[in-house]
Amino acid sequence: GLGIGPQRLTDPLLQSFGFGSDITIHHPAIDAAFVIQAHDPSHVQQVLFDPTVTQTLLAARDAGRLSIDDERVLLSHDGWAREPRELGGRLGAVHRLALALLDARRRHRAGARS
């Protein structure tokens, strides 16, 4: 199971008291922006540290509030996209992230089998 969500101001404090867990991938921008949880931390660290995933994850984060689990990539935004291009840009960011995650997971699994 995978869970990625935005880092909230209270998350580091709660984690310091043992509430919740956060996997670090040793990428400062990703670690600061997201709370990452997974059943297989090693797998998620390798997938998320992939340069394509890292770039698209940060781009999608800049498009709105991002949430990822095993089945979906969700993006919400506290405002209206008034221009079709603006909405298309946000949807494109989510689409590129979903494709990058799928590709990185496949490559990691294929490498693990070799």
C-alpha positions in Angstrom: 0.0 0.0 0.0 1.1 3.5 -0.9 0.0 6.8 0.6 1.4 10.2 -0.4 -0.2 13.4 0.8 0.8 17.0 1.5 2.9 17.7 4.5 0.9 19.7 7.1 2.5 22.1 9.6 1.7 19.7 12.5 3.0 16.5 10.9 6.7 16.8 12.0 5.6 17.6 15.5 3.2 14.6 15.7 5.9 12.3 14.2 8.4 13.5 16.8 6.0 12.1 19.4 5.6 8.8 17.6 2.2 9.5 15.9 2.2 8.5 12.3 5.2 7.7 10.1 6.9 9.3 7.2 9.2 7.6 4.8 12.0 9.9 3.7 13.5 9.5 0.2 16.4 11.8 0.8 15.2 14.4 -1.7 14.8 17.6 0.3 11.9 19.1 -1.7 9.9 15.9 -1.8 10.6 15.1 1.9 9.5 18.6 2.9 6.4 18.7 0.7 4.9 15.2 1.3 4.1 12.6 4.0 4.9 9.3 2.4 3.7 6.0 3.8 4.1 2.5 2.3 4.2 -1.2 3.2 7.5 -1.5 1.3 9.6 1.6 2.1 12.6 0.4 0.0 10.4 0.1 -3.1 8.8 3.5 -2.7 12.1 5.2 -2.0 13.5 3.8 -5.3 10.4 4.7 -7.3 10.0 8.2 -5.9 13.7 9.0 -6.2 13.5 8.3 -10.0 14.4 11.7 -11.6 11.3 11.6 -13.9 9.0 10.9 -10.9 10.7 13.5 -8.8 10.2 16.2 -11.5 6.6 15.3 -12.2 5.7 15.0 -8.5 7.0 18.5 -7.8 5.3 19.9 -10.9 1.9 18.3 -9.9 2.4 19.6 -6.3 2.7 23.1 -7.7 -0.7 22.6 -9.5 -2.7 22.0 -6.3 -3.1 19.7 -3.3 -1.9 16.3 -4.4 -2.8 12.9 -2.9 -1.7 9.5 -4.2 -2.6 6.0 -3.3 -2.3 2.6 -4.9 -5.3 3.3 -7.2 -5.2 7.0 -8.0 -3.5 10.3 -8.2 -5.8 13.1 -7.0 -5.4 16.8 -7.4 -7.6 19.4 -5.8 -7.3 23.2 -6.1 -8.8 25.9 -4.0 -9.9 28.0 -6.9 -11.4 28.0 -10.3 -9.4 27.3 -13.5 -10.9 30.2 -15.5 -9.0 29.4 -18.7 -9.0 26.0 -20.5 -5.2 26.1 -20.8 -4.9 26.5 -17.0 -7.1 23.5 -16.4 -5.3 21.6 -19.1 -2.0 22.3 -17.5 -3.1 21.0 -14.1 -4.6 17.8 -15.7 -1.5 17.4 -17.8 0.7 17.5 -14.6 -1.4 14.8 -13.0 -1.4 12.7 -16.1 2.4 13.0 -16.5 2.9 12.0 -12.8 0.6 8.9 -13.2 2.6 7.8 -16.2 6.0 8.4 -14.6 4.9 6.4 -11.5 3.7 3.5 -13.6 6.9 3.5 -15.6 9.2 3.7 -12.6 7.3 0.9 -10.8 7.6 -1.3 -13.8 11.3 -0.7 -14.2 11.9 -1.2 -10.5 10.0 -4.5 -10.5 11.7 -5.7 -13.7 15.1 -4.9 -12.1 14.2 -6.7 -8.9 13.4 -9.9 -10.9 16.8 -9.8 -12.8 
